[in-house]
Amino acid sequence: MGLIKHIREEIALIKERDAAIHSPWEVFLYPSFKVMLHYRLAHKLYLKKHYFLARLISQRAVRKTGIEIHPGAQIGKGLFIDHGNGVIIGETTIIGDNCTLYQGVTLGGTGKEQGKRHPTIGNNVMISAGAKVLGSFTIGDNSKIGAGSVVLSAVPPNSTVVGVPGRVVKRYNMAYPQETLDQDLPDPVKEDISNLQHTNSVLTNRLLELEEEVRQLKRKQKAEE
């Protein structure tokens, strides 16, 4: 795919996902736009085994945007990184189409694996602010990872995950039953901290949903004008 086509696709993507855009020229200021152009070039060089040049371009993108994408990562179409400062995407990460990442997201490894060390993200996945997905496993299509969650194991499709460690709380928009009960005596401090983290994740996710509703309302108002 040519550079011009990449630029057009990125402009259309950011205009569609962010209602705060008032003109196409603003897109050129977006970290997501800049880092994806750098990534596409670096990835091509990486595939041709020009590893030093690929990393050089990647590191320049980090300095400009605060977003670190290893040139070896495999990223599909339509990735949108909203307010992307602090986002890290590891070398063996695979990301499907039409995914959204928010600030502070890490797609990393645990340091224990060899070969495929980073997660595989399905299509239409949203990973909220500050979430960490660590290890070589799959996040299923159409899933949502809550803000501040730490995901250490596979997530089935159409799931909502929150907490530390992350656990599935919804599938297909329905509450997910807890099939096993922990028979150990509870640690009250740990339980309080877990409850606070869960509450924080729920509130942050609701705020993100309200922001998305406002964006959709603005898009609707623009369309009616």
VENSULTA-V382413 format. One line per field, one symbol per residue. phi: phi as a letter, one per 40 degrees, with the letter a starting at -180 (. if undefined). burial: # if it has 16 or more other ideal C-beta (glycine too) atoms within 10 Angstrom, else .. A space follows every 10 residues. Layout:
BEGIN
phi=???
burial=???
END
This chain:
BEGIN
phi=.ccccdcccc cccccccbcc cbadccdccc ddcccccccd ccccccccgc cccccccccc ccccbgbbbc cccbbccgcb bcfcdgcbbc dccbbccfcb bbdgcbbbbc gbcbgcbbcb bccfcbbcdg cbbbhcabcc dgcbbcdgcb bbadbccfbb bbhbccbcba bfgbdccccb bccccccccc cccccccccc cccccccccc cccccccccc ccccc
burial=.........# #.###.###. ......#..# ########## ###.##.... ...##.##.. #...#.#### ###.#..### ####..#### ######.### #########. ......#### ########## ######.### #.######## #...#.#### ####.####. #......... .......... ......##.. #..##..#.. .......... .....
END
